[in-house]
């Protein structure tokens, strides 16, 4: 994106009209001021009047080039700065006047520069800088004449600290003119102009003119990448942010322009975000003028003027959106990044002609008339047959309105005229994007999904995936009808489209409510077909498995409400769904959730799919194994599926899953030479995979057919090794439950005498209870944990005290003894007493601060003081 600067001609005050009026009037203010008695030398302008006969100093410079004899053309220089070039009139008279008078003005530039000196009267300095400012408006030639005098910039910058507002305005205006020439940008910065402008803008009260000229100077300087870091000062950024609320539209535009240029340098992004740039700029883009207000002339003019600040705000936010984290912050402010796909892509848009109206998500409005009107009114006026008591929520209404707006713009070919600039319209395939308020952005993205351009569809689906950062956005896309388009595109011929669509559905499926719409739209069939394709890449497989797992998981808790017993084709409709249909007058996908669930279950009863899932569970990465196991667990609910699962060699797949690399009891030996963070992440993924496989095995153990085909002793051995391994503790719970269930199937055992039960206690139960004592915020939960731990220790489980000490249980025990309830104190003292019987635990007990705590219990004669005294006698104190 090209950095922008501004022409000095159009934003300078006073204007040429004011200058000519001032010249004809003889500058009454200066004359009146000159008649006042002053104890200073005569003004230089008095000398000029005597020598050349001019009534005032403005005519020396500006008489030759009037506003009627020249026009200004904006042009962009080779390096991106915008300037103004004069176009001379064809009149010979004006040419002669220009030549002679310009020479007179050039002759006195040196005099005006000298008058800027600190040894001159402040009024003379003010008049001199004002004259130079007006002279600089003549173009680059005039600015070159000023800049040939070394030290001029230093004197001009010095005037920025003047107490006179007009001196500051004239000095800032002259700096603005000079900085508009790229050749002099570095010179202006080296003269200290940025620092002086920052000091000037920090004053408590400034006129709008001073603000405008000063900020416009920064706007010109910010074109240079080297100067952006210097301009991006925290105090300056705060002032620019505050200026976005200024009443003067020129000040607002200049502030937005500076921020847009500063955003071009990535090193400034953090500072800009920290001062709150994103909410301010987003508010500008979200501040729409109502269409009815634009009819008024004043409102229309305000809307046209605001386009500049809106453009600069959009440019700044688009630069910030290149960072993924800042993109999320922008979307949270109610903006959506929408790709610009070009006018050609919208030519394929064909609006659907419905004989009966429906909502964007496909929900149809219920008919109320018993038959058609004999006059044909029911066909012409569809609203006659709509129930007037129908209740449509605000989200659906917004989706309908914005969809109609975007479709209308597409039909007339004006959908991207406001959003894209000239450079973007010439090259629509360069991945340009724009920012729209969320309602328009959502409707636009859904509209693009219905086009035929594969690149446009892919970019729109990717934008939907990026926008689904919260429940509000996911629900908005559902209401706008994105789900049905995405499901239809899952079978697209283009691989890029399928990947983008799968990504969008995966992000949308995070919401349980959207999952129901995805399943109701028939996505399960398309997802199953995608999984059965053996040529599918791993990334597409992962997104497809994610979506399918979430869709199936969203219905697990509701099984009993929709089905009675085994699946036999019958279904039970919810009473509240029927009542909702009757009260709202709406029919469609949302009112028919149970039927698609039956069909989706039938799609899972596919031997090819089950074989594919078993293969993934056997050979894929831990992340994919976890998802495949979750889907297979859902399939086990269906009785006819058990035979398919058993025949697919599920036992060997589970056995392979339980032998993953990294499952070792010796943590130090396994982690040696590895990055600790990477190793911890690997263990977490392995633990999740083991957890899902153990849940699947637990469900399969309920089937006699499966139990008859497996070697129980072999799986018992595998699970015993896993429970001793170094996977995270929270994933061992399902392993322990599966191991205990597998052990009970072999026959009755005596509590704690069986090695399996002992290992579950040592490697899962005790660590879990200690973690509960350490991290739980509930006193009741901590008390229950310490009481259960005391029961295990007091029953004499082998190595239980050693397990408590090795898991770091001494410190939370001492903390509970000091701050817990009476019951917790009693249980904690009993455990600590057993631990104190081993002298190897004495240093840890003392280091945990047990001695002063025990002494306080003894001295206060609490009910547990005798146990505390016995414990103190065991310790070397």
N, C-alpha and C positions, 0 to 999 in steps of 0.2 A: 504494500500500500504506500502510495507516494505521500510524503510529508507535504503539508500545505502551509503556505504563507499567504499574506494578504496584500492587495494593492493599497498604496497609501493614498491614492487620489480620492477614493470614495468615502473614506471614513474620517477625514480631517476636518477640523473646525478651527477658525471660521471658514465658510465655503467661499468660492470665488464671487458669488453674488454679494456676500457680505463684504468682501474685499473691495469690490467696485463701488458699493454704496459708501464704504468708509473713505475711499479715495475722493469721490465727488463731494462728500460732506466735509472734507478737510480734516478728518479725525478730530472732531470737536473735543473728545475727551482728552486728547494729548494737548491740544491748544489750551484748554481750560486748566489742565495741570501745569502747563508751562507758565501761566500767568501768576501762579502762586509764588509768594516770596520764598526762595530757598537759598541756603548758604552753600551753594555748590557751583562748579563751573558750568557754562552753558552746555546744553545738550548737543550732541553730535548732529542731531537731525536739524537743529537750527542752522548749523553751518551748511548742511546740505541744501537746505531751502534757499539760503542766500546765494550759494554758488550756482545752482542749477535752476532755481526758480520753481522747484516742486513744492506743492503745498504740504505734502506729507511723505513719509518714507515709503509707504506702500506703493506709490506710483513709480518709484525708482525701479522696482523689480517687476511689478505685476501689470503695469499699464500695457506693455507690448502684447501680451498673450491673453486675450479676453476669452471668456467662456463661449462666446459666439463664434470665434474664429478657429477653435480647435476642439477635437474630441479625443477621448481616451479609449484605447483598445487594450484589453487584458490579454496577456500572453504568458505562457509558461516557458521559462527559460530551460536550457538544456539540463540543468542540474535540479530542476524541480521547483524553483522559487517562482512566485507570481509577481509580475511587475506591471508597470503602465508605460506605454510608449505614446508620445504625442503624434497626432496626424495633422500636419500643417494644412491650412486652408489653401485653396487654389488662387485666392485673390492676391494680386501683386501688391496692393496697398498694404494688406496685412503683413505680407512678407517683408516689406521695407520697414514697417514699424517694428516688427519683431526683431529684425537684425539690429537696428540702431538702439532700441531700448534694451535688448538683451545685453548688448555691449556695456551699456551704462550700469546694468545690474551686476554684471560680472566684475566691473571695475571696483565696486564697493564691497565685494565679499570680504576682501582682506580687512577693510575697515570695520565691518561688522564682527569679524572674528576677533579683532583686537579689542573691540568693545566688550567682549565676553570676559576680559581679564578681571581678576579679583580686585584690582586697584581702581576700578570704575564704580560709578554709582549703581546701586541695585536696579534703579529704574532704567538706566541706560543698558544694563546687562539684559534686563527683561525685554526691552524693545529690540535689542540686537538679536537675541535668540529667536524672538518672534519673527523678525524679518528673515532670518536664515531659514526658519521653518517654512514660511510661505515660499521662499525662493526654492527650497528643495522640492517643492511640489511640481516644479517644472520638468522633472524627469532625471534620468541618469546623468546627463551632461551637467546639470546644475549641481547634483550631488558630488560629481567629480570635482567641480570647481571648489566646493567647500572642503572636500577631503584632501586637497593638495596642501592644506595648511596643517602642519604637524602640531599636535597639542590641542587642536580644536575640540576633539572628542572629550579630552579630559576636562576642559572648561564647561562643555555642555553637560557632562555627567555631574559636575559639581553643582550645577543649578538645580538638580533633582532634590537637593537638600534645602532649597530655598523655602522660606515661609510663605511666599506668594504662590497661590494656586495656579495662576496663569503662567508664572515662570516655570513651574513644574510641568504644566500641560504643554507649553511650547517646547521645553527641553525634551520631554518624552516624545512629542510629535516629531521633532527633528531626528531623534534617535530611531524612531520608527521608520522614517523615510530612508535614513542611511542603511539600516539593517535590512531593508527590502532588497538591497543589492547584495547578492551573495558574496561578492568580492570583499565587502567591508564588514561581513558578519563577525569574523574573528577579531577585527580591530575594535568593534563595539564591545565585544565581550572582554577583551584585554584591558579596556579602559575602565573596567569596574562597573559597567552599566547594570549587570545582573544584580550585583550586591546592593547597589544604590536603589534600584527599582524595588528590590525586596524590602529594604528599609523604608522606602516611600510608601509602599502598600501596607506596611505594618502600622501606619498612623491611624489614630482612632477615627478620624473623619476626613474623607476625601470626596471631591466632586466626581461626578460620573465621567466628565471629560478627562480628568487626570487618570482615572482607572482605565478608561478605554485606551488612551494612548500608551500607557505603561504596559498593559497586558498585551496589546497588539505588538509592541516591541518584542516582548517575550515570545509571542507567536511566531514572529519572523525568525528570531534566533533559534527557536526550537527545531527549525528545519535541519540544523546541523546536528548530526548525531553526537559529536564530541561535546556539545554544549548542553545536551539534554540532562546529563547527570548533574551538572551544576545547577540547572534550573529546577530539578526535581528535589528541592529542599522541602522539608516537612512543613515549615511555616508558609512557604509559597504555595504548596499544595493545599494547605488548609484555606488559604485566602482564595485560591482559584475555586475550590469547592464551595466556599461561601458565596462567591460571585455568581455561581450558577442560579442563585435566587435573586439576583439584582433586578431592579425595575427596568434598567436600561438594557434593551435587547442586544445592543452592540457589545456591551460588557459581557453578557452571557455568551454570545457567540465567540468572542475572543477567548474567554476562559475555556469553553469547550474545545476550541481549536488547539490551545496549548496542551490540554490534557490528551487530546487525540495524538498530537505529535510525540508527547512524552511516552505514550503507550507503545510507540514503535520500537522503543528500546526495552528489551526484556528485563534488563537490570533494574528498571524503574517500577516493575509490576508490583513487587511486594510492598514498596512504600505507598503506592497508589491505593492498593487494596486496604492497607492498614489505616489510612485516613478516611476510608469510607467512600471511595469513588464509585464503586459498583452500585450501591443503592441509589445514589444521587443521579447517576446517568440513566439507570434503569427507570427511575421515576419520570424522566423526561420522555423516554420512548413510550411509556405506558400512559402518558397524559394525552389522550386523544381528544380532538375537538369533534363534537357531535356534528353530524352532517347537516342537521337543521340550523346549526349556528353559523355555518359557513355562508349561508345566504346573506347574512348581514355583512355589510362592507367592512366594518371594523374587525369583525371576527375573521373574515377572510384574509384581510391584511395581516392580522396577527398570526394566522395559520401559515401564510406564506413566509413570514419572517422567521417563524419557529423552525422552518425546514432546515435552515443552516445549523442551528444548535442541535437539531435531531440527527442530522447527518454526522456531525462531529462526535456526538455521544455514541452513535452506532459504530463509528470507526474505532473509537477508543475501546468499546466493549468487545468488538470483534478481535482486536489485538489481545486483550486480556483473556479471551475465550480460548486462545491457543494453548493455554495451560489447563489441564484437565480439572484441577481443583478449582480454579477460578471460574471455569465453565459451569461447574455445579453451583457456585455462588450466584452466577448470573441467572441460571434457570430458577433458582430459589426466589429470585426477585420477580418472577412472573414473565420471563422472556424465553423464547424458544429459538434455537438456531435452525434456520430453514435453508436448504440448499437452493441456489439459483440455477435452474435447469435449462433456461432459455425458452424463448417464445415458440420455437419449433416443437418442443416436446409437448406443449399444450394443445397443439393442433389435433392430436389424437383423442382429445377429451370429448366424450360423447355423453351428455347428460341423460340419465335414465328417465324415461317418461312413464310414470306410474299411473295406473288407473285408480289407485287408491293411495293416499298419503301414508308414509311410514317414517319412523324416527331414523336417525343416521345409523344406529346400531342394528337396524333390521327389525325392530319391534314395530308391528303394524297396529294401527289404531282401529278399534273395533267398530264394525258397522252397527248402526242402531235402526235404520229403516228396514221395514219388512220387504219392500220391493221398490223398484225404480219409479221415479215420478213420471206421470204420463206426459208431462211437458218437457221432459229432458233436463230438468233443473238439477237432478242428482248427479248427472254426468258433468254438467258445467260448473256447478258450485259444490265441490266435494264436501265443504264444511257443513252442508245441510244435514248430512247423515252421521255426523260425529256427535257423540254424547257430550252434551255441554257440561256435565259434571265430572268429566275426566280430569284427573289430577296428574300433571306432568311436572316433575321437579325442575328446579332452576338449571341444573347441569344439562338436562336434555334440551331445555329451551335454548340455552346458549349454544349448544352444539348445532341445533337446527338453524339458528340465525347465522352463525359464522359459516356453516356449510353453504348456505344460500348465497352469502356475500362472495365467498371464494369461487363458487361455480359461476356466478354472474360475471366476475372479473375475467375468468377463463374464457367464457363465451364471447366476450367483446374484445379479447386479446390485450387486456391491460393489467394482467395479474402481476407482472414484474416491472412495470414501468416506473413505479415509485421506489421500489426496493433496490433496483440495480442501477449502478452508475454507467457512464458511457463506456468505460473500459471493460466493465463486466458484461455489458450487452453485446460487445463485439466478440467476446470469447466466452460463450456460456459453458464450455466444458472444462474450464480451469478451476473447478471446485470452489467457486465463489459461494459465499453464504451471506445471509442477512439475518437480522434479528426482528422478530415480530412478537407482539403481546401473545400470551399463551393461548388465548382462545382462537385468534387468527392463525397462529403458528400450528396448532393442532389440526385445525381444519385444512390448512394448506398441505400439510404432510399427508393427511389421509387422501386428499385430492390427487396428489402426485402418485400415490400407490395405485390409483386406477388408470394411469397412463400406460402407454406401450413402450416407452423408452426404457431400456434395461438399466442404463446408467442412472437415470433419474430415479427409478424405483429403488435401486440399491442405495443411493444416497439418502433417500427419504426414510427407508427402513433403518439405516444406520443412525440418522438423526433421531428417530423415535427411540431407538435403544439408548442413545445418549441422554435423552430428555426424561427417561423414566427413573427419576431419582427419588421420588416420594409417592405416597399413596394417591395424592391429588392428581399428579400427572398421569399415573397409570389409569386411574379411573376416568380421566378426561379422554384419553385415547379410546378407552372402551366405549364411552358414550358417543364418541365421534364416529364409530364404525370401523376403527382400524383393525379389529380382530378378524372380521370376515375377509377383508382384503389380504391380510397376512396369511391366513389359513389357505386361501386359494393359491397364493404364491409359493407355498411350500413345495409344490410339484412343478415349479417353473423350469424351463429348459436351461436357463443360465445358472451356472454354478455360483457366480457372484451374488445373484439375486437370492438364491436359496440360503447362502451363508448369512447375508444381511437380514433376511426375514427370520431365520432361526435365532439370530442374536436379539432381534426385537421381541420375539415371543418369549425368549428366555428372560429378558428383563421385565416384560409385562407379567410373567407368571409369578413374580415375587409376591404379588397381591393375591390372597385367597379368593377375593371376589372376582378378579379377572380370570383366575384359573377356572372358575365355573363357566364363565363365558367362553373360554378357550375350548373346554371340553364339550360344551353345548354346541359349539360351532363345528364339531366334527374333526378337531385337530388330532385326536388320538390316532385315527386311521392314517393320516398323513405322516405323523411322527413315527408310527410303527413301520410304515413302508420305507421311510428314510433309514431307520435302523437296520432293516433287513438288507440294505444295499452294502455289499462288502467292499465297495470302492470308496466309501465315504471316508473323508479325512478325519483325523482325531479331533480337531477343533470343532467341526460341524457335529461329530458324534457327541462330543461333550455337551454342546448347547442343546442338542436334541434330547439327550438323556436328562439334563437338568429340567427342561420343560416338562417332560413326561413324568418325572419323579414328583414334581410339585403338583401337577394336575392330579395324579393318583393319590398323593398324600392328602390333598385337600378334601378327599371324600372318605378317608379311612374312618374318621370319627362319626360319620353320618350313615354308616352302612345299615344300622338297625332301623333307621327311619325310612329308608327307601326300599329295603328288601326284607322278606320273611324267609329266613333259612337259606337253603341253597338257591342258586340262580337257576330258574327254570323258565325264564321268559316273562314271568309275571312281575309287576312293579306296583308299588304303593305310593300314591301321590300325596304330598303333604297337604294337610287341610288349609294351612295358612297360605300356600301358593294359590289354591283355588279361590280363596276369599279375596286375595289380592287382585286376581284377574277380574273378578266380578266388580270390585269397587273402583278400579282404575279404568276399566274399559280398554286395557292394553293386552295384546296377545303377541306372542313371538318367542324368541329364544329364552328370555328371562323367565317366562312362565312355564316352560317345558323342560326343566332341568333333568328330571328323572329318566326320561326316555333316552336321551343321548348317553347317559351313564350305562344303561344296559347294552347299547350298541358298542360303546367303548370297551366294555368288559369282554364282549365277544371278539373284538379285534385282538385282545391279548391272548386268546386261546388259539394261538398259531404256533405250530411246531417249529416253523422256521424262525420265528421271533424268539422263542424260548431257547432254541439251539444257539442263536446269535448272542443272547444274554449270557448263556452259560460259557460261551467262548470268551466273551469279554471278562467275565468273572475269573476265568482261568489264566488269561494271558495279558490283559491290559494293565495300565497303570493303576495304582491304588485309588486314585480319584474316580476313574471310570468303573473300577470294580465296586466301589461303594454304591454308585448309582445303579449299576446292574443288579446288585443284591437287593436294593430297595424295591426295584420293580418286580423282581422275582418274589419277594416277600408279599407284595400286593397280589400277585397272581396266585399264590398258595391259598388265598381265601376261596378261590373257585375250586370246588371239589373235582370237576373233570380235569383240572390242570395237574393234579398230583401225578397221574400216570405219565403225562408229557414231560414233567420235570424230572421224574425218576429215570425215564428212558433216555433223557439227554445227558446222562452221566454227570449229574449235579454233584455227586460225592467226590469225584476227582477234582472238580472245580473248587469245591470248598477246601479240599486238602491242599491244593496249590495255593489258595489264598492264605492258608494258615502257615505257609512256609516262606513268607516274604523275607527279603533281605533286610536286615536291621532288627529282626526279632531275636535279641540276645539278652540274657540276664545280666551280663557284665557290661555295664554302661561305659565304664572307662575304656575298656578294650575296644568297644565298638565305635566310640566317639573319638578315639585317638586320631589325630591328623585331620579332622574335619572341622569345618566352620560351625561353631555352636548354634548359630541362628538357623543355618541351613539344615543341620542335623535335627534340631527341634521341629522344624517344619516337616521334614520327612517322617519323623515319628508321629506327628499329628495326623498326617495323611494315612499312614499305615494303621494307626489306631482307629480312624474313622472307617476304613475298609474292613478291619477286623470286627468292629462293632456291628456294622451292617450284616456281615456274613454270619455272625453269631446269632443275631436276631432271626435271620433266615433259617439257620439250622434249628433254632428253638421251635419255630413254627413247623418245620418239616418233621420234627420228632413227634408231633401229635398224630402223624400218619403211620399206621402200622405197615403200610406198603413200603414206606421209606425206611422204617426201622429194620425191616427184614433184609434190606439190601446193603446195609452199611456195616462196617466193622466198628462196633462201639468202643472197643479197647483202643483202637488206633486213633480215633478222634479224641478220646479221653487223654491220651498221651499228648496229642497236639495242643489241646486246650490247656493242659497243665503247664506246658512250656510257655504258652502265651501269657498265662496269668503271672508267671515269674519274670516276664520280660520287662523291658523298660518303656513300653508304650504308656501314654498318659493315663493317669488313674481313672479319669472319668469314662474311659472306654473299656475298662476292665469289668464294669458292672454287668454288662450283657454277657461277657465271656464267663463270668462266675455263675450267672444264672443258667446259662446253657450247660456248663460243666456239671453243676449240681443236678440238673434235670437228666442229663445223660447218665450220670452215676446212679440216680434212683431207678432208671429203667433196667439196670443190671441186677437189682434186688435190694432188699432192705439193708441198711448199714447202721452202725452205732454212732451216735453223735460224737464228733471230735476224735474218734478212734480211727476213722477212715482217713487215709492220707490226703484224699481229695478235699474233704471238708477242712482239714487242717491248713492246706495250702490256700484255699479260698479265704480262710480267716486271716492268715498271715499276710497275704499279698494283695487282698482286696478289701476285706472288712476293716481291719485295723488301720490301714492308711486312709480309708475313707472316713472313719470316725475321727481320726486326728485332724484331717483337713476340715471337717465340720466344726471341731472345737476351735481351730485356728481362724477360719475365715467367716464363720456364720455371725450375723449381726443379731440373731435372736437368742436371748438368754435361755429360752426354753429348748431350742435346738442344741445349744451347747451342753445344757444339763443332760438331755437325753443321750447325747453322744458319750459323755464321760461315764454315765451310769452303765451304758451298754459295754463300753470298754472295760469297766471294772468287773462286769460279769464275766467277760471272756478271760481276763487275767486271773480272777479268783477261782475259775473252774480248772485252772491248771493246764491250759493249752500250751503244748511244748513250744518254747522259743517265743512266747507271746510278749514277755517283758523285753526281750532283745529286739523284737520287731517294733515295739513302742519307742524304744530309745533310738533305734536306727532311723526311724521315720521322723525324728525330731519332735516327739511328743512331750518331752520334758518341759519345754518352755510354755506351751499352751496349758499344761497341767498346773504349773505354778501360777500362771495368770488367773486360771479359774479358782484356784485355792484362795487367791487374794481378793477376787472381785465377784465370785459366783455365789449362787444360793447355798443354803445350808446343806441341801442334798448333794449339790455339785461339789462342795468342799469336802464332804465326807467321802464321796467316791474318789475324788482326786487324791486325797491323803492316802487312801488305801492303795491306789495304783503306785503312787510315789514311794510308799513304804516298801512295796514289792521290788521296785526298781533299786531302792537303796541297799537291798541285800547283796547286790553285785557291786563290788568296790570300783569297777570300771565306770560306773555311772555317777560316782560321787562328784568328779569335776564338773560334769554337765549340770547336775542338780545345784551345786553351789553357784556356778556361773549364771544360772537362771534366776538367782536372787531368792532362793527358797529359804535361806536361814533367817533373814529379818522377818519374812512373812510368818514362818513357824513360831518365832519368838513372840510376835504380837498375838498370835492365837493363844499361846501358853499364858502370857501375861494378862490377857483379858478374860481368861477362864471361860472361853467359849466351849460349847459341848464337845468339840473335837480336840480339846487341849491335850488329852492323854495320848492320842494317836500322834499328834504333832510332837509331843515330848519324846515319844519312842523314836520317831523319825530323826529328831535332832541328835539323839544318842547314837544313832547309826552313822551319822555324818562326822567327819573329822574336824569338828569345830570346838 
